[in-house]
């Protein structure tokens, strides 16, 4: 079953096309990640799924319905702009939001969630006494407390330290294991790699990537090398064909190969001048792929590619 399905969806704000002819399908009990630079269409798409915005073209189907109310009780939402009543106590604000979803007798569940997110000692504190990270965890509880079938999280890791990011990650995995479908947007590429069943990348309102991490990586060349030299090795002398190098700690280096250099060729050249302890050709990370698409010197290439796609479609239209 598809929990969310978008078909040919476009959204405009006056002359600005925020989302341009997007198709996507979110299966039941999946973790589906939205990535992309700021202003690429992620939040606008989320707001169409929530029925906050209507599409100008195309169809948005959520939980089997193409129309419906924003406050569907089967759906939980963590917005990018956080909004808790600052003068209310933590337990009261969670209970209030749960009641809006028709979930009133939930004292035990509130205690469970506060303990799970290591926030029990804050239950009787006012919201305005919370740190940014703690407020973020309470906002997450508010989104999930009513046991939604679909949970949408807009930047759920914002403001969290690494320990609390892991806490939220584990909770998301637990929710999925218990039947919840999760859509979340993030700028944290490492977390997207570790969490998502499917990754969807927006760029200038368009779909650029859509698939599992393995599917996405397989479309990019294995042109990155992880290298470690022996302690008393001669200094690294970069041969022809290396387009980028990064020195790390402990005699380690990350190298990016050009089109005219293979890993085997590089190893042969380096072995004649250096003492190598580790040499590994690795697949590009999601971070590497993301940067290769959105960095300023590549934006023009992608914009040209998207425009060429439009021209090709127009040439075959009757």
Secondary structure, DSSP 8 states (H G I E B T S, - for coil): -EEEEEEEEEEEETTEEEEEEEEEEEETT-EEEEE-STTSSHHHHHHHHTTSS--SEEEEEETTBSS--TT-TTEEEE-SS----TTSBHHHHHHHHHHHTT----HHHHHHHHHHTT-GGGTTSBGGGS-HHHHHHHHHHHHHTT--SEEEEESTTTT--HHHHHHHHHHHHHHHHTT-EEEEE-S-HHHHHHH-SEEEEEETTEEEEEE-HHHHHHTS---EEEEEE-TT-------TTEEEEEE-STTEEEEEE-TT--HHHHHHHHHTTS-EEEEEEE---HHHHHHHHHSHHHHHHHHHHHHHHHHHHHHH--
